[in-house]
Amino acid sequence: MMKKIKKIAVLCGGISAEREVSLRSGLNVEKAIRNLGYNVISIDPSTDEIPNDVDFAFLALHGSGGEDGAIQGLLEWKGIPYTGSGIHASAIAYNKITTKILLKYYGLPTAEFVELNTIRDCDGINEFPKIIKPAMEGSSIGIQIIDNKNELITAYTELSQTFSSLFVEDYISGREITISLLGDEVYPILELVPKNRFYDYEAKYTKGMTDFLLPAKFSRKKEIELKQLALDAYYIIGCKGAARVDMIVDQKENPYILELNTIPGMTDSSDLPAQAKAAGLSFEDLVQRIIDAA
């Protein structure tokens, strides 16, 4: 059992493209932790040192440096307990290609994909539509739907200047859902109905651009199946604490795992707090459970 916590640092901000989202998550978490009666401060590890009197870290970092195992390694080295998954699981989940390889190895459904190491890898791709994605990025940054070879070559040429690792996967038309977990506790399924063609950055963070169906309408049997699939993925990757599993459910109700997120957002519009609320938990309740799970 963890010793009594004296001072919590909420780590937020960072260096990734998701910095602003992280700061919003951190602000909400800091307020909740203070309401819970803890001594708490916020730290941006990209600019500030973690004070020596901090004995627990709540991770609200998103993207590179926060979800990829880097900050987890620093905290392990400093001997500071922290929320969420460890170094190994964080690094795996942050790399979508590695995640898909592992899911396929264990027989879990995920869309077929091709790594794009050079532009020549585009030559053998002739069936469309596809989706091109950075292997290591969050919040749908860099993701595009590709309808023909010219679009693929253009997208690869542009994205390869910013992202070191890219892949394309089959475009699956269907219902976009997300399932949030906290250990064995699986919260109600959320369906995302974006105004755009898919749940991109604009749809995620612009009010009114997405309709949210919570709980999503599935039969009880299908709901149990989807939640079990999320749990299987969570444990295969080695996750701990709060995580989120994103899926597409096609028109025949076949699910495909898109990715796992080991530090779900905690903003006013984030999925995890909404799903926890649907399960009867306040934001403070959720934060306390995340702390307890560390």
C-alpha positions in Angstrom: 0.0 0.0 0.0 1.3 3.5 -0.9 2.5 5.6 2.0 0.6 8.8 2.8 1.0 11.4 0.1 2.3 14.7 1.3 2.6 16.7 -1.9 1.3 16.0 -5.4 2.7 17.5 -8.6 0.4 17.6 -11.6 2.7 17.3 -14.6 1.2 19.1 -17.6 2.2 21.2 -20.6 5.3 19.6 -22.2 6.7 19.9 -25.6 4.2 18.0 -27.9 1.6 19.3 -30.3 -0.9 18.5 -27.6 0.5 21.0 -25.2 -2.6 23.2 -25.0 -4.9 20.2 -24.3 -2.5 19.0 -21.6 -2.5 22.4 -19.9 -6.3 22.3 -19.9 -6.3 18.8 -18.4 -3.7 19.8 -15.8 -5.8 22.8 -14.7 -8.8 20.7 -14.1 -6.9 18.0 -12.3 -5.1 20.4 -10.0 -8.4 22.0 -9.0 -9.9 18.6 -8.2 -6.8 17.4 -6.2 -7.0 20.6 -4.2 -10.7 20.0 -3.5 -9.8 16.6 -2.3 -7.6 18.1 0.4 -4.1 17.4 -1.0 -1.2 19.7 -1.1 -0.8 20.2 -4.9 1.3 22.1 -7.4 1.4 22.1 -11.2 4.7 21.6 -13.0 5.6 21.9 -16.7 8.5 19.4 -16.9 9.7 21.0 -20.2 10.6 24.2 -18.3 10.6 23.4 -14.6 12.3 20.9 -12.3 10.2 18.7 -10.1 10.8 19.9 -6.5 12.4 17.5 -4.0 9.5 17.6 -1.6 7.1 16.1 -4.2 6.3 12.5 -3.4 3.6 11.8 -6.0 3.0 12.8 -9.7 -0.3 13.0 -11.4 0.4 12.8 -15.2 -1.7 15.1 -17.4 0.9 15.2 -20.2 -0.2 14.3 -23.7 1.9 13.3 -26.7 5.7 13.0 -27.0 7.6 13.2 -23.7 4.5 12.5 -21.7 2.8 9.3 -23.1 5.8 7.6 -24.7 7.6 6.4 -21.6 10.0 9.3 -21.3 8.5 11.1 -18.2 7.7 7.7 -16.7 11.4 6.8 -16.9 12.4 10.0 -15.2 10.0 9.5 -12.4 11.1 5.9 -11.9 14.7 7.2 -11.7 13.7 9.8 -9.2 11.7 7.2 -7.2 8.4 9.2 -7.5 5.2 7.2 -7.8 3.0 8.3 -10.6 -0.4 7.7 -12.2 -1.1 5.6 -15.2 0.9 3.0 -17.2 4.6 2.3 -16.8 7.5 2.9 -19.2 7.0 -0.2 -21.3 3.2 0.0 -21.8 3.4 3.7 -22.4 6.1 3.3 -25.1 4.1 0.5 -26.8 0.7 2.2 -26.8 2.2 5.5 -28.0 3.5 3.8 -31.1 0.4 2.8 -33.2 2.4 0.4 -35.4 3.9 -1.5 -32.4 0.4 -1.6 -30.9 -1.2 -3.0 -34.0 1.6 -5.6 -34.4 1.0 -6.8 -30.8 -2.8 -6.8 -31.2 -2.6 -8.9 -34.3 -0.2 -11.3 -32.7 -2.7 -12.0 -30.0 -5.6 -12.2 -32.4 -7.4 -9.0 -31.6 -9.1 -7.2 -34.5 -7.4 -4.2 -36.0 -7.4 -2.7 -39.6 -4.8 -4.1 -42.0 -1.9 -1.7 -42.4 1.3 -0.9 -44.3 4.3 1.0 -42.9 5.5 3.9 -45.0 9.3 4.0 -44.6 9.9 5.7 -48.0 7.8 7.0 -50.7 8.3 3.8 -52.7 6.2 2.0 -50.1 3.2 3.9 -51.6 3.7 2.0 -54.9 1.9 -1.2 -53.8 -1.1 0.6 -52.4 -3.8 0.7 -55.0 -7.1 0.2 -53.2 -8.8 3.1 -51.6 -10.0 4.8 -49.4 -7.2 4.4 -46.8 -6.2 6.4 -43.8 -2.7 7.8 -43.3 -1.5 8.3 -39.8 1.7 9.3 -37.9 2.7 6.3 -35.8 3.5 8.5 -32.8 1.0 11.3 -32.3 -2.3 11.9 -30.5 -5.5 14.0 -30.9 -5.8 12.8 -34.5 -3.0 15.2 -35.5 -1.7 14.4 -39.0 -4.4 11.9 -39.8 -6.0 12.1 -43.3 -8.4 10.0 -45.3 -6.9 9.2 -48.7 -9.1 8.5 -51.7 -6.6 7.9 -54.5 -2.9 7.4 -55.2 -2.2 11.1 -55.9 -3.6 12.0 -52.5 -1.5 9.3 -50.9 1.7 10.6 -52.4 0.9 14.2 -51.6 0.0 13.3 -48.0 3.2 11.2 -47.5 5.4 13.9 -49.0 3.9 16.6 -46.6 3.6 14.5 -43.5 7.1 12.9 -43.8 8.6 16.3 -43.3 7.1 16.5 -39.8 6.7 12.9 -38.6 9.4 10.3 -38.6 7.1 7.3 -38.8 3.9 6.9 -40.9 1.6 4.1 -41.9 -1.6 3.6 -43.9 -4.5 1.4 -42.8 -7.7 0.3 -44.4 -10.5 2.9 -44.0 -13.4 1.2 -42.2 -16.8 2.9 -42.4 -18.7 2.5 -39.2 -19.5 3.8 -35.7 -16.6 5.4 -33.9 -16.6 4.5 -30.2 -14.3 4.9 -27.3 -14.1 2.8 -24.1 -12.5 4.1 -21.0 -11.1 1.8 -18.3 -9.6 2.1 -14.8 -8.1 -1.3 -14.1 -11.0 -3.8 -14.3 -13.5 -1.0 -14.1 -15.0 -0.4 -17.6 -17.1 2.8 -18.0 -20.1 3.2 -20.3 -19.3 3.1 -24.0 -19.2 6.5 -25.8 -20.1 6.8 -29.5 -18.7 9.8 -31.3 -20.7 11.2 -34.3 -18.5 13.9 -35.9 -19.8 16.5 -38.3 -16.6 16.0 -40.3 -15.8 12.8 -42.2 -14.0 11.4 -39.2 -13.2 12.3 -35.6 -10.3 14.7 -36.4 -8.7 17.4 -34.2 -11.3 20.0 -35.1 -14.1 17.5 -34.3 -12.5 16.7 -30.9 -11.9 20.2 -29.6 -14.4 22.4 -31.4 -17.8 22.7 -29.6 -20.7 21.6 -31.7 -18.6 19.6 -34.2 -19.4 16.2 -32.7 -22.5 14.6 -31.2 -21.8 12.4 -28.3 -24.0 9.3 -27.6 -23.5 8.2 -24.0 -24.2 5.4 -23.5 -23.8 4.2 -27.0 -26.8 2.1 -28.2 -25.7 -1.6 -28.5 -27.4 -4.8 -27.5 -26.4 -6.0 -24.1 -24.5 -8.9 -25.7 -22.5 -6.6 -28.1 -21.8 -4.2 -25.2 -20.3 -7.0 -23.1 -18.2 -8.1 -26.2 -16.9 -4.6 -26.8 -16.0 -4.0 -23.2 -14.2 -7.4 -23.0 -12.3 -6.5 -26.1 -11.2 -3.3 -24.6 -10.1 -5.1 -21.4 -8.1 -7.6 -23.5 -6.3 -4.9 -25.3 -5.6 -3.0 -22.0 -3.9 -6.0 -20.5 -2.1 -7.2 -23.6 -0.4 -3.8 -23.8 0.3 -3.9 -20.1 -1.7 -0.8 -19.1 -2.2 0.4 -15.6 -4.6 3.0 -14.2 -6.8 5.0 -16.5 -6.7 4.3 -20.3 -8.9 4.6 -23.3 -9.4 2.2 -26.2 -10.7 3.6 -29.4 -12.5 1.4 -32.0 -14.5 1.4 -35.2 -17.6 -0.9 -35.3 -18.4 -1.6 -39.0 -21.9 -2.0 -40.5 -21.9 -5.7 -39.6 -21.0 -4.8 -36.0 -17.5 -6.2 -36.3 -15.2 -4.1 -34.0 -11.7 -3.0 -35.0 -9.3 -1.5 -32.4 -7.7 1.8 -33.6 -5.4 2.7 -30.7 -4.9 2.9 -27.0 -4.4 6.1 -25.0 -2.6 5.7 -21.7 -3.1 9.2 -20.5 -6.7 10.1 -21.5 -7.6 13.8 -21.5 -9.2 15.4 -18.5 -10.5 18.6 -20.1 -14.1 19.8 -19.9 -14.8 18.1 -23.2 -12.7 14.9 -22.7 -14.2 11.4 -23.0 -13.0 9.8 -19.8 -14.6 12.3 -17.4 -17.9 12.1 -19.3 -17.9 8.3 -19.2 -17.0 8.3 -15.5 -19.9 10.8 -14.9 -22.2 8.5 -16.7 -21.1 5.7 -14.3 -22.1 8.0 -11.4 -18.6 9.4 -10.5 -17.9 13.1 -10.0 -14.7 14.5 -11.5 -13.1 14.5 -8.0 -14.1 10.8 -7.5 -12.4 9.9 -10.8 -9.2 11.8 -9.9 -9.1 10.0 -6.5 -9.6 6.6 -8.1 -6.7 7.4 -10.6 -4.5 8.3 -7.6 -5.5 5.1 -5.8 -4.7 2.9 -8.8 -1.1 4.1 -8.9 
